[in-house]
Amino acid sequence: AMPYLDRLDYVSPQNQEHAFVLATEKLLGIEASPRGQYLRVLFAEIGRELNHIFTVCAFAMDIGAMTPMLWGFEHREKLMEFCERDSGARMHMAYFRPGGVASNIPAGLLDDIGKWADDFPQMIDDIETLLTENRIFKQRTVDIGIISAEEAFDWGFTGGNLRASGVPWDLRKAQPYDGYENLEF
């Protein structure tokens, strides 16, 4: 089933795997090893970054800013290379498994991910500098498409969209799984 689940979401496919293995483990009454859990969290967070980079940069380009797409996709490519080094596949990892992950992480990959994580905030700052106070960007975004908390609930919003509507909800904190309760973010 794992390759099928990857194809449900072409932007952060490993997050679909994560939901499936957590449900399977719950039904079977098993728990992944702590190392397996943390590796799943690592790649789920990489999936979230892949998703956020794509979304922010595509949105910026849709309203006239091309540079964020160029900068962001350079970082997105690095993240997909990490996925490929770990699983052999850039996008459809088929890496998560009930009880853990398919294989241990290759030597040196954690160091490379750490270096990327150290460098990434600068790219976020650069994109924020380009967009946040840009007159044209603000004319096209400020006070446009406001969604109330009530509407967000009615429409089934989750994640960042729900939080943007004023609802302080993060499933990883409210109902932690796979070791999220031991992480500060």
Order of alpha helices (4+ residues) and beta strands (2+ residues): alpha-alpha-alpha-alpha-beta-beta-alpha-alpha-alpha-alpha-alpha
